[in-house]
Amino acid sequence: MVIGTLLLEFTLHGNDSLKGKRNVAQSLKRKLRNKFNVAVAEVDSMESHTRLVLACVTVSNDAAHAQGLLTKVQNMVEAATDEELTDSQMDILRCEN
């Protein structure tokens, strides 16, 4: 079993409320779940108005598939939002039975 994780950190320029941040987060999460069937959650900086950190997770039986899917997720996020993607980190974990 292979678990792929992708951590995405955004800077939200011009955002001055948690409601505005929540709108951006919900929109991105919905798009990623619908298009790629990945689990997505906000994982850090919950009280910050200008920083959004999302984690995307997929489970597969093939490391190349998991990595390819998460690469597509990152590419779509960069194209689908006006927010600045300031950092991303991908990890592929192999779990033995």
C-alpha positions in Angstrom: 0.0 0.0 0.0 1.2 3.5 -0.9 0.0 6.7 0.8 0.7 10.0 -1.0 0.5 13.3 0.8 0.8 16.8 -0.7 1.0 19.9 1.6 0.1 23.1 -0.1 0.7 26.5 1.5 -0.9 29.7 0.1 -0.6 33.4 0.9 -4.0 35.1 0.6 -3.2 38.7 -0.5 -6.0 41.2 0.3 -7.9 38.9 2.5 -9.0 40.4 5.8 -11.4 37.9 7.3 -11.7 34.2 8.2 -14.9 34.1 6.2 -12.9 35.1 3.0 -10.3 32.5 3.8 -13.0 29.8 4.3 -14.5 30.7 0.9 -11.2 30.1 -0.8 -10.5 26.9 1.2 -13.9 25.4 0.5 -13.8 26.2 -3.2 -10.3 24.5 -3.6 -11.3 21.5 -1.5 -14.5 21.0 -3.5 -12.7 21.2 -6.8 -9.9 18.7 -5.7 -12.4 16.2 -4.2 -14.6 16.3 -7.3 -11.8 16.1 -9.9 -9.3 13.8 -8.3 -11.1 12.0 -5.5 -8.5 12.9 -2.9 -9.0 13.7 0.8 -8.4 17.4 1.5 -8.3 19.2 4.8 -7.0 22.5 6.2 -4.2 21.5 8.5 -2.5 24.6 9.9 -2.8 28.4 10.5 -6.5 28.1 11.3 -6.7 31.6 12.8 -4.6 33.4 10.1 -6.4 35.5 7.6 -3.6 35.5 5.1 -2.1 32.0 5.3 -3.9 28.8 4.1 -2.4 25.3 4.4 -4.2 22.4 2.8 -3.2 18.7 2.9 -4.2 16.3 0.1 -4.0 12.6 0.6 -4.4 9.6 -1.7 -4.0 5.8 -1.2 -2.9 3.6 -4.0 -1.1 0.3 -4.7 1.4 2.0 -7.0 3.8 4.8 -6.0 4.1 6.2 -9.5 0.3 6.5 -9.7 0.1 8.3 -6.3 2.9 10.7 -7.3 1.4 11.4 -10.7 -2.0 12.1 -9.2 -0.6 14.5 -6.6 1.4 16.2 -9.3 -1.8 16.8 -11.3 -3.4 18.1 -8.1 -0.6 20.7 -7.6 -0.8 21.7 -11.3 -4.5 22.2 -11.2 -4.3 24.2 -7.9 -1.7 26.5 -9.5 -3.9 27.1 -12.5 -7.3 27.3 -10.8 -6.7 30.0 -8.2 -5.4 33.5 -8.1 -3.9 32.9 -4.6 -0.1 32.6 -4.3 1.1 29.1 -3.8 4.2 29.8 -1.6 5.2 26.2 -0.7 4.4 22.6 -1.5 5.7 19.4 -0.2 5.0 15.9 -1.6 5.7 12.7 0.3 5.2 9.1 -0.8 5.0 6.5 2.0 5.2 2.8 1.4 3.5 0.6 3.9 4.3 -3.1 4.1 1.7 -5.7 5.0 
